[in-house]
């Protein structure tokens, strides 16, 4: 597998390629269908499979107003795409120059000349090029000019609605992390380094927490969640608080994870927090005693939630047990 951010680094495939292209924020079930269909079509036709995406996201370049938080950072997006087995992943540096290209110019410059594209697989609503003028009809017409075929896939429907990045984003921000699982094929996760916090969890409350230096953009609604924590290749049960700790008068958003039945020093380590289910909203308590008693209840509820087989997470693959993993 080749993963590159520069098209010049990719040797031109002599036998040709089958390409899919998109932003793939979240690498959700709809994206997975695109990637897997591309890999299968490439294999059937003796071609190499290629996934083309962009970094930064085009909205960050083209929209002056504040963009919504993205589901996956580029590094995680590339990792998730790679799990589905394409031969080549290209993360193009998106610029205003690229945005100004016509569909014809983009296809020739990035897909025909360097990648020798013979087949293209696109989503039901995909459009490329200046002003998003390169819809399916335009791409098919250009296919006649450059000698490639185009397949357009239908949307993936789950629970009577199209799987989309915006739908997933809304669910996460509402705290409905359990409902995100079938759309992503995995639980929503954030990642980061464990850093020193105020040390209230262990010192004052008796429940030590891992404070995470936040890297991601999208976070579930403030509150308490049953979680699974991935550290050193192991997946451990836990409970997390997302919020500002109103009992202590904090102002900054924090994610603090208490790993159940765990006492190892993990300061400085990179961890992943998989959000399984929301337990309750954030609230202000009258004092430490009331907070301690509520934490005990939260832990009991987390243990109950995490006892269900559907809550399992496999280390390394970052997919729930019900996820598809690599293309079948």
The 8 nearest C-alpha neighbors of each residue, nearest first, counted from 0:
[[1, 86, 87, 2, 85, 84, 88, 81],
 [0, 2, 87, 88, 86, 3, 9, 89],
 [3, 1, 88, 87, 89, 0, 4, 90],
 [2, 4, 89, 5, 90, 1, 88, 8],
 [3, 5, 90, 91, 89, 6, 92, 2],
 [6, 4, 7, 3, 8, 91, 89, 90],
 [5, 7, 8, 9, 4, 89, 3, 113],
 [6, 8, 5, 9, 10, 113, 4, 11],
 [7, 9, 6, 5, 10, 3, 4, 11],
 [8, 10, 6, 7, 11, 3, 5, 1],
 [11, 9, 12, 8, 7, 113, 114, 6],
 [10, 12, 114, 113, 13, 9, 115, 15],
 [13, 11, 15, 14, 114, 10, 115, 16],
 [12, 14, 15, 11, 115, 16, 114, 10],
 [15, 13, 12, 46, 16, 45, 47, 115],
 [14, 16, 115, 12, 46, 116, 13, 117],
 [17, 15, 47, 116, 46, 117, 48, 115],
 [16, 18, 118, 48, 41, 119, 116, 117],
 [19, 17, 49, 119, 50, 48, 16, 120],
 [18, 20, 120, 50, 119, 121, 51, 37],
 [19, 21, 51, 50, 52, 18, 121, 22],
 [22, 20, 52, 23, 51, 19, 53, 125],
 [21, 23, 52, 24, 53, 56, 20, 57],
 [24, 22, 26, 21, 25, 30, 52, 76],
 [25, 23, 26, 22, 70, 71, 164, 69],
 [24, 26, 70, 27, 71, 23, 164, 76],
 [27, 25, 23, 30, 24, 31, 76, 79],
 [26, 28, 183, 25, 30, 29, 182, 31],
 [29, 27, 31, 30, 183, 182, 32, 184],
 [28, 30, 32, 155, 31, 27, 162, 33],
 [29, 31, 33, 26, 27, 32, 28, 23],
 [32, 30, 28, 34, 33, 29, 35, 27],
 [31, 33, 29, 35, 30, 34, 36, 28],
 [34, 32, 30, 36, 31, 35, 37, 29],
 [35, 33, 31, 37, 36, 32, 30, 38],
 [34, 36, 38, 32, 37, 326, 33, 31],
 [37, 35, 39, 33, 38, 34, 32, 40],
 [36, 38, 34, 40, 35, 39, 41, 120],
 [39, 37, 35, 41, 48, 36, 40, 85],
 [38, 40, 36, 42, 41, 37, 35, 43],
 [41, 39, 43, 37, 42, 38, 36, 44],
 [42, 40, 46, 38, 17, 44, 48, 39],
 [41, 43, 39, 45, 44, 40, 46, 38],
 [42, 44, 40, 41, 45, 39, 46, 38],
 [45, 43, 41, 42, 46, 40, 39, 17],
 [44, 46, 42, 43, 41, 47, 14, 15],
 [47, 45, 41, 16, 15, 44, 14, 42],
 [46, 48, 16, 41, 86, 17, 49, 15],
 [47, 49, 17, 86, 38, 85, 41, 16],
 [48, 50, 87, 18, 88, 85, 17, 86],
 [51, 49, 88, 19, 20, 18, 89, 87],
 [52, 50, 20, 89, 88, 90, 19, 49],
 [53, 51, 90, 22, 21, 20, 91, 89],
 [52, 54, 91, 90, 93, 56, 55, 92],
 [55, 53, 92, 56, 93, 91, 90, 73],
 [54, 56, 53, 93, 57, 59, 92, 60],
 [55, 57, 54, 58, 59, 53, 22, 93],
 [58, 56, 60, 59, 61, 55, 93, 53],
 [59, 57, 61, 62, 60, 56, 66, 55],
 [58, 60, 57, 56, 61, 62, 55, 66],
 [61, 59, 57, 58, 62, 94, 95, 56],
 [60, 62, 58, 59, 57, 63, 95, 98],
 [63, 61, 58, 64, 59, 60, 66, 65],
 [62, 64, 61, 65, 59, 60, 66, 58],
 [65, 63, 62, 66, 59, 61, 58, 67],
 [64, 66, 63, 67, 62, 59, 68, 58],
 [65, 67, 64, 68, 59, 58, 62, 63],
 [66, 68, 69, 65, 217, 168, 216, 165],
 [69, 67, 216, 217, 66, 70, 168, 215],
 [68, 70, 71, 216, 217, 67, 24, 72],
 [71, 69, 25, 217, 24, 68, 168, 72],
 [72, 70, 25, 69, 76, 75, 24, 73],
 [71, 73, 75, 74, 76, 215, 70, 69],
 [72, 74, 76, 75, 77, 71, 54, 55],
 [75, 73, 77, 76, 72, 78, 71, 79],
 [74, 76, 78, 72, 77, 73, 71, 79],
 [75, 77, 73, 79, 78, 74, 71, 72],
 [78, 76, 80, 74, 75, 79, 81, 73],
 [77, 79, 75, 81, 76, 80, 74, 82],
 [78, 80, 76, 82, 81, 77, 75, 26],
 [81, 79, 77, 82, 78, 83, 76, 26],
 [80, 82, 78, 83, 79, 84, 77, 85],
 [83, 81, 79, 80, 84, 325, 78, 324],
 [84, 82, 325, 81, 326, 80, 85, 35],
 [83, 85, 81, 82, 86, 325, 326, 38],
 [86, 84, 48, 87, 38, 49, 83, 81],
 [85, 87, 0, 48, 47, 49, 1, 84],
 [88, 86, 49, 1, 85, 0, 2, 48],
 [89, 87, 2, 50, 49, 51, 1, 3],
 [88, 90, 51, 3, 4, 91, 2, 52],
 [91, 89, 4, 52, 53, 54, 51, 3],
 [92, 90, 53, 4, 93, 89, 54, 52],
 [91, 93, 54, 53, 94, 90, 55, 4],
 [92, 94, 53, 54, 91, 55, 57, 97],
 [95, 93, 96, 97, 98, 92, 60, 57],
 [94, 96, 98, 97, 99, 60, 93, 61],
 [95, 97, 94, 99, 98, 100, 93, 129],
 [96, 98, 94, 99, 95, 100, 93, 105],
 [99, 97, 95, 96, 100, 129, 128, 94],
 [98, 100, 129, 96, 97, 95, 101, 128],
 [101, 99, 97, 129, 98, 128, 104, 105],
 [100, 102, 128, 104, 129, 103, 105, 99],
 [103, 101, 128, 105, 133, 104, 106, 127],
 [104, 102, 106, 101, 105, 107, 141, 100],
 [105, 103, 101, 107, 102, 106, 100, 108],
 [106, 104, 102, 108, 103, 107, 100, 109],
 [107, 105, 110, 103, 109, 104, 108, 102],
 [106, 108, 111, 104, 105, 110, 109, 112],
 [109, 107, 105, 106, 112, 104, 110, 111],
 [108, 110, 106, 107, 105, 113, 111, 112],
 [109, 111, 106, 114, 116, 107, 113, 112],
 [112, 110, 115, 107, 116, 114, 113, 106],
 [111, 113, 115, 107, 108, 114, 110, 109],
 [114, 112, 11, 111, 115, 110, 109, 108],
 [113, 115, 110, 116, 11, 111, 112, 12],
 [116, 114, 111, 15, 112, 113, 16, 12],
 [117, 115, 16, 111, 114, 15, 110, 118],
 [116, 118, 147, 16, 15, 17, 148, 115],
 [119, 117, 17, 148, 147, 116, 149, 18],
 [118, 120, 149, 18, 17, 19, 148, 150],
 [121, 119, 150, 19, 149, 151, 37, 18],
 [122, 120, 151, 19, 125, 150, 152, 119],
 [121, 123, 125, 152, 124, 151, 153, 33],
 [122, 124, 153, 152, 151, 125, 154, 121],
 [125, 123, 122, 126, 134, 135, 121, 154],
 [124, 126, 122, 123, 121, 134, 127, 135],
 [127, 125, 134, 133, 131, 132, 124, 135],
 [128, 126, 133, 131, 102, 132, 134, 125],
 [129, 127, 102, 101, 131, 133, 100, 132],
 [128, 130, 99, 101, 131, 100, 98, 132],
 [129, 131, 132, 128, 127, 99, 98, 133],
 [132, 130, 127, 126, 128, 129, 133, 134],
 [131, 133, 130, 134, 128, 129, 127, 126],
 [132, 134, 127, 126, 102, 137, 131, 128],
 [135, 133, 126, 137, 136, 132, 138, 125],
 [134, 136, 138, 137, 139, 133, 126, 125],
 [135, 137, 139, 138, 134, 140, 133, 141],
 [138, 136, 140, 133, 134, 139, 135, 141],
 [137, 139, 135, 141, 140, 136, 133, 142],
 [138, 140, 142, 136, 141, 137, 149, 135],
 [141, 139, 137, 142, 143, 138, 136, 144],
 [142, 140, 144, 138, 143, 139, 137, 145],
 [141, 143, 147, 139, 145, 140, 146, 144],
 [142, 144, 146, 141, 140, 145, 147, 139],
 [143, 145, 141, 142, 146, 140, 147, 139],
 [146, 144, 142, 143, 147, 141, 111, 107],
 [145, 147, 142, 143, 144, 117, 148, 141],
 [148, 146, 117, 142, 118, 145, 116, 149],
 [147, 149, 118, 142, 119, 117, 150, 146],
 [150, 148, 119, 139, 120, 118, 151, 147],
 [151, 149, 120, 119, 121, 152, 148, 118],
 [150, 152, 121, 122, 123, 120, 149, 153],
 [153, 151, 122, 123, 121, 150, 154, 120],
 [152, 154, 123, 155, 151, 122, 124, 156],
 [155, 153, 123, 156, 161, 152, 29, 122],
 [154, 156, 29, 162, 161, 153, 157, 28],
 [157, 155, 161, 160, 162, 159, 154, 158],
 [158, 156, 159, 160, 161, 162, 155, 182],
 [157, 159, 160, 156, 161, 162, 181, 182],
 [160, 158, 157, 156, 161, 162, 155, 154],
 [161, 159, 156, 157, 158, 162, 155, 163],
 [162, 160, 156, 155, 163, 154, 157, 159],
 [161, 163, 155, 156, 29, 182, 160, 157],
 [164, 162, 166, 165, 161, 167, 29, 27],
 [163, 165, 167, 166, 168, 24, 25, 162],
 [166, 164, 168, 167, 163, 169, 162, 170],
 [167, 165, 169, 163, 168, 164, 170, 162],
 [168, 166, 164, 170, 165, 169, 179, 171],
 [167, 169, 165, 171, 166, 170, 164, 172],
 [168, 170, 172, 166, 167, 171, 173, 165],
 [169, 171, 173, 175, 167, 168, 172, 174],
 [172, 170, 219, 174, 168, 173, 176, 169],
 [171, 173, 219, 220, 169, 174, 170, 168],
 [172, 174, 170, 171, 220, 175, 169, 219],
 [175, 173, 220, 219, 171, 172, 176, 170],
 [176, 174, 170, 173, 178, 177, 171, 179],
 [175, 177, 179, 178, 171, 174, 276, 275],
 [176, 178, 276, 179, 175, 180, 275, 186],
 [179, 177, 176, 180, 175, 181, 170, 182],
 [180, 178, 176, 182, 177, 181, 167, 183],
 [179, 181, 186, 185, 183, 182, 184, 178],
 [182, 180, 184, 183, 179, 178, 185, 157],
 [183, 181, 179, 180, 184, 28, 27, 162],
 [184, 182, 27, 185, 180, 28, 181, 179],
 [183, 185, 322, 181, 180, 182, 318, 28],
 [186, 184, 318, 319, 180, 183, 322, 187],
 [185, 187, 180, 273, 274, 188, 319, 275],
 [186, 188, 274, 273, 185, 176, 179, 180],
 [189, 187, 273, 272, 274, 186, 271, 190],
 [190, 188, 272, 271, 215, 273, 191, 187],
 [191, 189, 271, 270, 272, 214, 188, 215],
 [190, 192, 212, 269, 213, 211, 214, 270],
 [191, 193, 269, 212, 268, 211, 267, 194],
 [192, 194, 211, 266, 267, 210, 268, 209],
 [195, 193, 210, 266, 211, 267, 192, 212],
 [196, 194, 210, 197, 193, 266, 198, 209],
 [195, 197, 198, 210, 194, 199, 209, 211],
 [196, 198, 199, 195, 200, 210, 202, 201],
 [199, 197, 196, 200, 202, 201, 195, 207],
 [198, 200, 203, 202, 197, 201, 204, 207],
 [201, 199, 207, 206, 204, 198, 208, 202],
 [200, 202, 207, 205, 206, 204, 199, 203],
 [201, 203, 199, 200, 198, 204, 205, 207],
 [204, 202, 199, 201, 200, 205, 198, 287],
 [203, 205, 200, 206, 201, 202, 291, 199],
 [204, 206, 201, 203, 200, 202, 207, 291],
 [205, 207, 201, 200, 204, 208, 257, 202],
 [208, 206, 201, 200, 257, 205, 209, 202],
 [209, 207, 257, 256, 200, 255, 210, 206],
 [208, 210, 256, 255, 193, 211, 257, 207],
 [209, 211, 255, 193, 194, 196, 208, 254],
 [212, 210, 193, 192, 191, 213, 254, 194],
 [213, 211, 192, 191, 194, 193, 214, 210],
 [212, 214, 191, 211, 215, 190, 192, 254],
 [215, 213, 191, 212, 190, 216, 189, 72],
 [216, 214, 217, 213, 189, 72, 190, 71],
 [215, 217, 68, 69, 218, 214, 70, 72],
 [218, 216, 68, 70, 215, 69, 219, 172],
 [219, 217, 172, 220, 216, 171, 215, 189],
 [220, 218, 172, 171, 174, 221, 173, 217],
 [219, 221, 174, 172, 173, 222, 218, 171],
 [222, 220, 241, 242, 281, 219, 280, 223],
 [221, 223, 280, 281, 241, 279, 240, 220],
 [222, 224, 240, 279, 278, 239, 277, 280],
 [225, 223, 277, 278, 239, 276, 238, 226],
 [224, 226, 238, 301, 276, 275, 237, 277],
 [227, 225, 274, 237, 275, 238, 273, 224],
 [226, 228, 236, 273, 235, 237, 272, 234],
 [229, 227, 272, 235, 234, 271, 273, 236],
 [228, 230, 234, 271, 233, 270, 235, 272],
 [229, 231, 270, 233, 232, 228, 234, 271],
 [232, 230, 233, 229, 270, 268, 269, 234],
 [231, 233, 230, 314, 229, 315, 234, 270],
 [234, 232, 230, 229, 231, 314, 235, 228],
 [233, 235, 229, 228, 314, 227, 230, 232],
 [234, 236, 228, 227, 229, 233, 237, 258],
 [237, 235, 227, 259, 258, 226, 228, 234],
 [236, 238, 258, 259, 226, 257, 227, 225],
 [237, 239, 225, 226, 257, 224, 256, 301],
 [240, 238, 256, 224, 255, 223, 257, 226],
 [239, 241, 223, 255, 222, 254, 242, 224],
 [242, 240, 254, 221, 222, 253, 223, 239],
 [241, 243, 221, 252, 253, 244, 240, 222],
 [242, 244, 252, 249, 250, 245, 251, 253],
 [243, 245, 246, 249, 247, 242, 248, 283],
 [246, 244, 248, 283, 247, 243, 249, 282],
 [245, 247, 283, 244, 284, 248, 286, 285],
 [248, 246, 245, 244, 249, 243, 283, 286],
 [247, 249, 245, 246, 244, 250, 243, 283],
 [248, 250, 243, 244, 247, 245, 251, 246],
 [249, 251, 243, 248, 252, 244, 245, 242],
 [252, 250, 243, 249, 253, 242, 244, 248],
 [253, 251, 243, 242, 250, 254, 241, 249],
 [252, 254, 242, 241, 243, 251, 255, 210],
 [253, 255, 241, 240, 211, 210, 256, 242],
 [254, 256, 210, 240, 239, 209, 208, 253],
 [257, 255, 239, 209, 208, 238, 258, 210],
 [256, 258, 208, 238, 237, 239, 207, 259],
 [259, 257, 237, 261, 236, 256, 260, 238],
 [258, 260, 237, 261, 236, 257, 235, 238],
 [261, 259, 258, 262, 236, 237, 235, 257],
 [262, 260, 259, 258, 263, 235, 257, 207],
 [261, 263, 264, 260, 258, 207, 259, 265],
 [264, 262, 261, 265, 266, 258, 260, 207],
 [263, 265, 266, 262, 267, 268, 261, 209],
 [266, 264, 268, 263, 267, 193, 209, 230],
 [267, 265, 193, 268, 194, 264, 195, 192],
 [266, 268, 193, 192, 194, 265, 269, 195],
 [269, 267, 192, 265, 266, 193, 270, 230],
 [268, 270, 192, 191, 193, 267, 230, 271],
 [271, 269, 230, 229, 190, 191, 192, 268],
 [270, 272, 190, 229, 228, 189, 273, 188],
 [271, 273, 228, 188, 189, 227, 190, 274],
 [274, 272, 188, 227, 226, 187, 186, 275],
 [275, 273, 226, 187, 188, 276, 186, 272],
 [276, 274, 226, 225, 177, 273, 176, 186],
 [277, 275, 177, 225, 224, 176, 274, 278],
 [276, 278, 224, 279, 223, 174, 225, 176],
 [279, 277, 224, 223, 276, 225, 297, 280],
 [280, 278, 223, 222, 277, 281, 224, 297],
 [281, 279, 222, 223, 282, 221, 278, 277],
 [280, 282, 222, 221, 223, 279, 242, 283],
 [283, 281, 280, 284, 245, 246, 222, 244],
 [282, 284, 246, 245, 285, 281, 244, 247],
 [285, 283, 286, 246, 290, 289, 282, 287],
 [284, 286, 289, 283, 287, 246, 290, 288],
 [287, 285, 284, 288, 289, 290, 246, 283],
 [286, 288, 290, 289, 291, 204, 285, 284],
 [289, 287, 291, 290, 286, 292, 285, 204],
 [288, 290, 292, 291, 287, 286, 284, 293],
 [289, 291, 287, 293, 288, 292, 284, 294],
 [292, 290, 294, 288, 293, 289, 287, 204],
 [291, 293, 295, 289, 294, 290, 288, 296],
 [292, 294, 296, 290, 295, 291, 297, 289],
 [295, 293, 297, 291, 296, 292, 298, 290],
 [294, 296, 298, 292, 293, 297, 299, 291],
 [295, 297, 293, 299, 294, 298, 300, 292],
 [298, 296, 294, 300, 295, 299, 301, 293],
 [297, 299, 301, 295, 300, 296, 294, 302],
 [300, 298, 296, 302, 301, 297, 295, 303],
 [299, 301, 303, 297, 298, 302, 296, 304],
 [302, 300, 225, 298, 304, 303, 299, 305],
 [303, 301, 305, 299, 300, 304, 306, 298],
 [302, 304, 300, 306, 301, 305, 299, 307],
 [305, 303, 301, 306, 302, 307, 300, 225],
 [304, 306, 302, 307, 303, 310, 301, 236],
 [305, 307, 303, 304, 302, 308, 310, 301],
 [306, 308, 309, 305, 310, 304, 303, 311],
 [309, 307, 310, 311, 306, 305, 320, 304],
 [310, 308, 307, 311, 320, 321, 319, 305],
 [311, 309, 308, 307, 305, 275, 312, 306],
 [310, 312, 309, 308, 320, 319, 313, 305],
 [313, 311, 319, 320, 318, 314, 310, 317],
 [312, 314, 317, 316, 318, 319, 315, 311],
 [315, 313, 316, 232, 234, 317, 233, 312],
 [314, 316, 317, 313, 232, 318, 229, 233],
 [315, 317, 318, 314, 313, 324, 82, 79],
 [318, 316, 315, 314, 313, 312, 319, 185],
 [317, 319, 185, 322, 316, 312, 313, 184],
 [320, 318, 185, 312, 322, 321, 311, 186],
 [319, 321, 322, 311, 312, 318, 313, 309],
 [320, 322, 319, 323, 184, 309, 185, 318],
 [323, 321, 184, 319, 318, 320, 324, 185],
 [322, 324, 325, 321, 184, 326, 327, 318],
 [323, 325, 322, 326, 318, 83, 82, 316],
 [324, 326, 83, 82, 323, 327, 84, 35],
 [327, 325, 35, 83, 324, 323, 84, 31],
 [326, 325, 323, 35, 324, 83, 39, 36]]
